[in-house]
Amino acid sequence: MLVSDEAKQSSTATDVAFELVGDVSLRGLSRSVRLHKAIR
C-alpha cells in the first residue's frame, strides 16, 4: 500500500514500517507527492 508523507507522519501503528518510494507526479495534482510503501 502506498501512503502520503502526511499519512505516514500521522500513523500510530506500531506494526507497520514505511519505505520511501520518493516524490511522484500524480495526474490531477499540481505538485509531486512524497510516497511511502507501508510494510507489515
Long-range contacts (C-beta under 8 A, 24 or more apart in sequence): 1-37, 1-38, 2-35, 2-36, 2-37, 2-38, 3-35, 3-36, 3-38, 4-33, 4-34, 4-35, 4-36, 5-33, 5-34, 5-35, 5-36, 7-36, 8-36, 8-38, 15-40, 16-40
